[in-house]
Amino acid sequence: MTNIAILGFGVVGGGTAELITKNKDEVAALGGDTVNIKYILDLRDFPNSPLGDRVVHDFEQILSDPEIDTVIEVMGGSHPAYEYTAAALRAGKNVITSNKEVVATYGDELLEIAREAGVSYRFEAAVGGGIPVISPIIGFIRQNRITEVRGILNGTTNYILTKMFTLGESFEASLADAQSRGYAERNPDADILGLDAARKIAILAALVTDRLYPTDAIHTEGIVGIRAADVSAADKLGRQIKLLGRCIIPEGGSPFIMVAPFLLPSDAPLSTVSGVYNAVEVLGEPIGSAMFFGPGAGAAPTASAVVGDLMQIMRSGTRCATPSFTRGDAAIKASFEGFVSRHYLAFPEGARKDLLNAFVGATEIEAVGECAIVTEYLSESELNERLAALGVAPLSHIRLL
């Protein structure tokens, strides 16, 4: 029997416990052993739950129990999740988490603690919910020369953009609809400002570069500035606007890591991903392009990824493949100035003449009451120099994939 403890009995913790108990025969067959949820750590009591007798309020009770093989941390937030994780690993217990905030901030340190203790630290559920992407990258894709990993990493923003494109609704109306359906929090800033996606691309970037870059060093934009006029312009260009997390790895150079809206061609695999779904695309040589697609959040998909990690540990013990991250330099933010792309820019109609003079060779897009163009390929620094010389702030700026 494998004894486990679950830290946090919210949506994900409850979903994980339900999956383990309802599918106990399948879990035992795949893991090679039965699983016993011995403890559930939470501040609350759950007298009406069939697992209510497993609830404890003191983490030390879990930490000091030698029978606990694996701790599943699904608390959310950095603290005390980080402290509990580090302590459990040092005590010789495997840890599985869905906590992207902890992995993105402390993943390098926690993986080192796990290695020294001879246990596993696994986090498949931290990126993409139920989409299996981390294990395939570690076990089956890294032997390729990876040139980029990119993805739609936040279901809330993808739902909002889908509403804007399919129904022509405003950003504000689409956000309100997402909140009414439970897809967006009352305070949606982590989603709509790009922070959630930044944590996830930090983790994916670490998997393909072996370096964990600080999220505050990653160039991060959200979708709050996307307007109906931009949706119209994208339609004229035959493109879709998606919030992407990207890690581009030039040969012999530092990676470009970013979160920002991009205009995607209609034939790009990621352009067809709609609603609350997520997708991750890995590009490399000789593999070409491999895409992982599925539900990116919710109790059932996330619990599926958590229990999948548990099965890996039960089948392989501490020998299952795990990465090793070193701490990346915060100078990654400055290197973004060298990132090159084409740019969609929209300005007030009165700036048209100066705009076309500043961006000779740009393609003008038909727009009502404003002037919109697509530039040639420019680095971020070149673009900023031209905008500074122009002296007029753009109404919109979206890069092209």
C-alpha positions as CSV (number, residue, x, y, z in Angstrom):
1,M,0.0,0.0,0.0
2,T,1.2,3.5,-0.9
3,N,0.3,6.1,1.7
4,I,-0.1,9.6,0.5
5,A,-1.1,13.0,2.0
6,I,-2.9,15.8,0.1
7,L,-2.2,19.4,1.1
8,G,-5.3,21.4,0.3
9,F,-8.8,20.2,-0.1
10,G,-10.1,22.7,-2.5
11,V,-11.1,22.2,-6.2
12,V,-7.9,20.4,-7.2
13,G,-7.4,18.6,-3.9
14,G,-11.0,17.4,-3.9
15,G,-10.8,16.3,-7.5
16,T,-7.6,14.4,-6.9
17,A,-9.0,12.6,-3.9
18,E,-12.2,11.8,-5.9
19,L,-10.2,10.4,-8.8
20,I,-8.0,8.2,-6.6
21,T,-11.0,6.8,-4.6
22,K,-13.5,6.4,-7.5
23,N,-10.9,4.8,-9.8
24,K,-9.0,2.9,-7.2
25,D,-8.9,-0.3,-9.2
26,E,-7.5,1.4,-12.3
27,V,-5.0,3.4,-10.1
28,A,-3.8,0.1,-8.4
29,A,-3.5,-1.6,-11.8
30,L,-1.4,1.2,-13.4
31,G,0.6,2.0,-10.3
32,G,1.2,-1.5,-9.2
33,D,-0.1,-0.9,-5.7
34,T,-3.1,0.4,-3.9
35,V,-3.2,4.0,-2.8
36,N,-4.3,5.1,0.6
37,I,-5.1,8.8,1.3
38,K,-3.9,8.8,4.9
39,Y,-4.0,12.6,5.5
40,I,-5.7,15.7,4.0
41,L,-4.2,18.9,5.3
42,D,-6.6,21.9,5.4
43,L,-7.6,24.7,7.6
44,R,-11.2,23.6,7.4
45,D,-13.1,20.5,8.6
46,F,-15.2,18.5,6.2
47,P,-17.7,16.6,8.4
48,N,-19.9,15.7,5.4
49,S,-17.1,14.3,3.3
50,P,-16.4,10.5,3.2
51,L,-12.8,11.5,3.7
52,G,-13.5,13.9,6.6
53,D,-11.8,11.6,9.1
54,R,-8.5,12.0,7.2
55,V,-8.4,15.8,7.6
56,V,-5.6,17.2,9.8
57,H,-4.6,20.8,10.6
58,D,-0.9,20.3,11.5
59,F,1.6,19.7,8.7
60,E,4.1,18.2,11.3
61,Q,1.8,15.2,11.7
62,I,2.3,14.4,8.0
63,L,6.0,15.3,8.0
64,S,6.8,13.0,10.9
65,D,4.9,10.0,9.7
66,P,7.4,7.6,8.1
67,E,4.6,5.8,6.3
68,I,3.8,8.7,4.0
69,D,5.5,8.0,0.7
70,T,4.2,10.9,-1.4
71,V,2.8,14.4,-0.6
72,I,0.5,16.0,-3.2
73,E,0.7,19.8,-2.8
74,V,-2.3,21.6,-4.3
75,M,-2.7,24.5,-1.9
76,G,-2.0,27.4,-4.3
77,G,0.1,30.4,-3.5
78,S,3.8,30.5,-2.7
79,H,3.6,30.2,1.1
80,P,3.5,28.0,3.0
81,A,3.4,25.7,0.0
82,Y,7.1,26.3,-0.7
83,E,8.1,25.6,2.9
84,Y,6.0,22.5,3.2
85,T,7.4,21.2,-0.1
86,A,11.0,21.7,0.8
87,A,10.4,20.1,4.2
88,A,8.7,17.1,2.7
89,L,11.4,16.5,0.2
90,R,14.2,16.8,2.8
91,A,12.2,14.2,4.9
92,G,12.5,11.7,2.0
93,K,9.0,12.1,0.7
94,N,8.2,12.5,-3.0
95,V,6.2,15.6,-3.8
96,I,3.7,16.2,-6.7
97,T,2.3,19.7,-7.3
98,S,0.0,21.6,-9.5
99,N,1.3,24.9,-8.1
100,K,2.9,26.8,-11.0
101,E,3.7,29.8,-8.8
102,V,6.0,27.6,-6.6
103,V,7.6,25.8,-9.5
104,A,8.2,29.0,-11.5
105,T,9.8,30.7,-8.5
106,Y,11.6,27.9,-6.6
107,G,11.7,25.0,-9.0
108,D,15.5,25.0,-9.4
109,E,16.0,24.9,-5.6
110,L,13.3,22.2,-5.0
111,L,14.6,19.9,-7.8
112,E,18.1,20.1,-6.2
113,I,16.6,19.3,-2.8
114,A,14.8,16.3,-4.3
115,R,18.0,15.1,-6.0
116,E,20.0,15.3,-2.8
117,A,17.3,13.4,-0.9
118,G,16.9,10.8,-3.6
119,V,13.2,11.5,-4.1
120,S,11.0,12.9,-6.9
121,Y,9.6,16.4,-7.4
122,R,7.0,16.3,-10.2
123,F,4.7,19.0,-11.6
124,E,3.0,17.9,-14.7
125,A,-0.2,19.7,-13.6
126,A,1.5,23.0,-13.3
127,V,1.3,23.7,-17.0
128,G,-1.6,22.9,-19.2
129,G,-3.9,21.3,-16.6
130,G,-4.7,17.9,-18.0
131,I,-2.5,18.1,-21.1
132,P,0.5,15.8,-20.8
133,V,3.4,18.0,-21.9
134,I,6.1,18.1,-19.3
135,S,6.8,14.4,-19.2
136,P,6.9,14.1,-23.0
137,I,9.3,17.0,-23.2
138,I,11.6,15.5,-20.6
139,G,11.4,11.9,-21.8
140,F,10.8,12.0,-25.6
141,I,11.5,15.4,-27.1
142,R,14.6,16.9,-25.5
143,Q,17.0,14.8,-27.6
144,N,16.0,17.1,-30.5
145,R,17.5,20.5,-30.9
146,I,14.6,22.6,-29.6
147,T,14.2,25.9,-31.4
148,E,11.0,27.1,-29.7
149,V,8.3,26.2,-27.3
150,R,5.2,28.3,-27.5
151,G,1.6,28.0,-26.4
152,I,-1.8,29.2,-25.5
153,L,-1.3,28.8,-21.7
154,N,-4.3,30.5,-20.2
155,G,-7.8,29.3,-20.8
156,T,-9.4,32.5,-19.4
157,T,-7.8,34.8,-21.9
158,N,-8.3,32.4,-24.8
159,Y,-12.0,32.3,-23.9
160,I,-12.2,36.1,-23.9
161,L,-10.5,36.4,-27.2
162,T,-12.6,33.7,-28.7
163,K,-15.8,35.6,-27.6
164,M,-14.4,38.8,-29.1
165,F,-13.7,37.1,-32.5
166,T,-16.8,34.9,-32.8
167,L,-19.4,37.3,-31.4
168,G,-17.8,40.7,-31.9
169,E,-18.1,41.5,-28.2
170,S,-15.9,44.0,-26.4
171,F,-13.2,43.0,-24.0
172,E,-15.2,44.1,-21.0
173,A,-18.3,42.2,-22.1
174,S,-16.2,39.0,-22.8
175,L,-14.5,39.3,-19.4
176,A,-17.8,39.7,-17.6
177,D,-19.1,36.6,-19.4
178,A,-16.0,34.6,-18.4
179,Q,-16.5,35.6,-14.8
180,S,-20.2,34.6,-14.9
181,R,-19.2,31.2,-16.1
182,G,-16.5,30.7,-13.5
183,Y,-13.7,30.8,-16.1
184,A,-12.3,34.1,-14.6
185,E,-11.8,35.1,-11.0
186,R,-13.4,38.1,-9.4
187,N,-10.0,39.6,-9.6
188,P,-8.8,38.4,-13.0
189,D,-5.5,40.3,-13.1
190,A,-3.2,37.2,-13.1
191,D,-4.9,36.0,-16.2
192,I,-5.7,39.2,-18.3
193,L,-2.3,40.8,-17.5
194,G,-0.4,37.7,-18.5
195,L,1.2,36.7,-15.2
196,D,-0.3,33.2,-15.1
197,A,1.0,32.6,-18.7
198,A,4.4,34.0,-17.7
199,R,4.8,31.5,-14.9
200,K,3.9,28.7,-17.2
201,I,6.3,29.7,-20.0
202,A,9.0,30.1,-17.4
203,I,8.5,26.4,-16.5
204,L,8.4,25.3,-20.2
205,A,11.5,27.5,-21.0
206,A,13.4,25.8,-18.1
207,L,12.5,22.4,-19.5
208,V,14.1,23.2,-22.9
209,T,17.0,25.5,-21.8
210,D,17.8,24.0,-18.3
211,R,17.5,27.5,-16.9
212,L,14.7,28.8,-14.7
213,Y,14.3,32.5,-15.5
214,P,12.6,34.8,-13.0
215,T,9.1,35.6,-14.1
216,D,9.6,39.3,-13.5
217,A,12.4,39.2,-16.0
218,I,10.1,37.8,-18.7
219,H,8.6,40.4,-21.1
220,T,4.9,40.2,-20.2
221,E,1.8,41.8,-21.8
222,G,-1.8,40.9,-21.3
223,I,-4.9,41.3,-23.4
224,V,-6.5,44.4,-21.7
225,G,-5.6,46.6,-24.7
226,I,-7.2,44.4,-27.4
227,R,-9.9,46.5,-29.1
228,A,-12.8,45.7,-31.5
229,A,-10.8,47.6,-34.1
230,D,-7.9,45.2,-33.7
231,V,-10.2,42.2,-34.1
232,S,-11.5,43.8,-37.3
233,A,-7.9,44.4,-38.5
234,A,-7.0,40.8,-37.7
235,D,-9.9,39.6,-39.8
236,K,-8.8,41.7,-42.8
237,L,-5.4,40.1,-42.5
238,G,-6.8,36.6,-42.2
239,R,-5.3,36.2,-38.8
240,Q,-6.4,35.4,-35.2
241,I,-5.2,37.2,-32.1
242,K,-3.9,34.8,-29.4
243,L,-2.1,35.4,-26.1
244,L,1.1,33.4,-26.5
245,G,3.9,32.4,-24.2
246,R,7.0,31.9,-26.3
247,C,10.6,30.7,-25.6
248,I,12.7,31.1,-28.8
249,I,16.1,29.6,-28.7
250,P,18.5,31.0,-31.3
251,E,21.5,28.9,-32.1
252,G,24.4,30.2,-30.0
253,G,22.4,33.0,-28.4
254,S,20.3,33.7,-25.4
255,P,16.7,32.8,-25.5
256,F,13.9,35.2,-26.0
257,I,11.1,34.6,-23.5
258,M,7.9,36.5,-23.6
259,V,4.1,36.6,-23.1
260,A,2.2,38.8,-25.5
261,P,-0.7,38.9,-27.9
262,F,0.3,37.8,-31.4
263,L,-1.5,37.8,-34.8
264,L,-1.4,34.2,-36.0
265,P,-1.9,33.1,-39.6
266,S,-5.2,31.1,-40.0
267,D,-3.2,28.0,-41.0
268,A,-1.0,28.1,-37.8
269,P,-1.9,25.1,-35.5
270,L,-2.4,27.3,-32.5
271,S,-4.9,29.6,-34.3
272,T,-7.6,27.0,-34.2
273,V,-7.5,26.5,-30.4
274,S,-10.6,28.2,-29.0
275,G,-12.6,28.6,-25.8
276,V,-10.9,27.6,-22.5
277,Y,-8.6,25.1,-24.2
278,N,-4.8,25.3,-24.0
279,A,-2.2,24.1,-26.4
280,V,1.6,23.8,-26.4
281,E,3.7,23.5,-29.6
282,V,7.3,22.4,-29.5
283,L,9.5,23.1,-32.6
284,G,12.8,21.4,-33.1
285,E,15.1,19.5,-35.3
286,P,14.5,16.9,-36.6
287,I,11.1,16.5,-35.0
288,G,9.6,19.5,-36.7
289,S,6.5,20.5,-34.8
290,A,4.7,18.6,-32.1
291,M,1.5,20.0,-30.5
292,F,-0.2,19.0,-27.2
293,F,-3.8,20.1,-26.9
294,G,-6.5,19.8,-24.3
295,P,-8.4,21.3,-21.3
296,G,-6.1,23.6,-19.4
297,A,-7.8,23.9,-16.1
298,G,-10.5,22.5,-13.8
299,A,-10.7,19.9,-11.2
300,A,-10.8,16.8,-13.4
301,P,-8.1,17.6,-15.9
302,T,-5.7,18.9,-13.2
303,A,-6.4,15.9,-11.0
304,S,-5.7,13.6,-14.0
305,A,-2.2,15.1,-14.4
306,V,-1.5,14.9,-10.6
307,V,-2.5,11.3,-10.4
308,G,-0.5,10.6,-13.6
309,D,2.6,11.9,-11.8
310,L,1.7,9.6,-8.9
311,M,1.5,6.6,-11.2
312,Q,4.9,7.5,-12.7
313,I,6.4,7.5,-9.2
314,M,4.7,4.3,-8.1
315,R,5.9,2.5,-11.3
316,S,9.4,3.9,-11.4
317,G,10.2,5.1,-7.9
318,T,12.7,7.9,-7.8
319,R,14.2,6.7,-11.0
320,C,11.6,8.5,-13.2
321,A,13.1,11.2,-15.4
322,T,13.3,14.6,-13.8
323,P,14.9,17.8,-15.0
324,S,17.6,19.9,-13.3
325,F,17.3,23.6,-13.5
326,T,20.0,26.3,-12.8
327,R,19.0,29.9,-12.1
328,G,18.8,32.0,-15.2
329,D,20.1,35.5,-15.4
330,A,17.5,38.4,-15.1
331,A,19.3,40.0,-18.0
332,I,16.9,38.0,-20.2
333,K,14.6,41.1,-20.0
334,A,17.2,43.4,-21.6
335,S,17.9,40.8,-24.4
336,F,14.3,41.1,-25.5
337,E,15.3,44.3,-27.3
338,G,16.9,42.2,-29.9
339,F,13.7,40.2,-30.7
340,V,12.7,40.6,-34.3
341,S,9.1,40.4,-35.7
342,R,6.6,42.3,-37.9
343,H,4.3,44.6,-36.0
344,Y,0.7,45.7,-36.4
345,L,0.4,49.3,-35.3
346,A,-2.8,51.5,-35.1
347,F,-2.7,55.3,-34.7
348,P,-5.2,58.1,-34.8
349,E,-6.0,59.1,-38.4
350,G,-4.2,62.4,-38.0
351,A,-0.9,60.7,-37.6
352,R,-1.2,58.8,-41.0
353,K,1.3,60.9,-43.0
354,D,4.0,60.9,-40.3
355,L,3.4,57.2,-39.7
356,L,3.8,56.1,-43.3
357,N,7.0,58.2,-43.5
358,A,8.4,56.6,-40.4
359,F,7.6,53.1,-41.6
360,V,8.5,53.2,-45.3
361,G,7.5,49.9,-46.9
362,A,4.8,49.1,-44.4
363,T,1.5,47.6,-45.5
364,E,-1.5,49.9,-44.7
365,I,-4.7,48.2,-43.5
366,E,-8.1,49.7,-44.2
367,A,-9.5,51.1,-40.9
368,V,-12.3,53.4,-39.8
369,G,-11.2,56.6,-38.1
370,E,-7.6,55.6,-37.7
371,C,-4.5,54.5,-39.6
372,A,-3.3,50.9,-39.2
373,I,-0.2,49.3,-40.7
374,V,1.9,46.1,-40.6
375,T,5.6,46.9,-40.6
376,E,8.5,45.1,-42.1
377,Y,10.6,42.9,-39.7
378,L,12.0,45.1,-36.9
379,S,13.7,44.4,-33.6
380,E,12.1,45.8,-30.5
381,S,14.8,48.4,-30.2
382,E,14.4,49.5,-33.8
383,L,10.6,49.8,-33.3
384,N,11.0,51.8,-30.1
385,E,13.4,54.2,-31.7
386,R,11.0,54.9,-34.6
387,L,8.0,55.3,-32.2
388,A,10.0,57.7,-30.1
389,A,10.9,59.8,-33.1
390,L,7.3,59.8,-34.2
391,G,6.2,61.2,-30.9
392,V,2.7,59.7,-31.0
393,A,1.7,56.7,-28.9
394,P,0.0,53.9,-30.8
395,L,-3.6,53.0,-30.0
396,S,-2.6,49.3,-30.5
397,H,0.6,47.3,-31.0
398,I,0.5,43.6,-31.7
399,R,3.3,41.4,-33.0
400,L,2.8,39.0,-35.9
401,L,3.8,35.3,-35.6
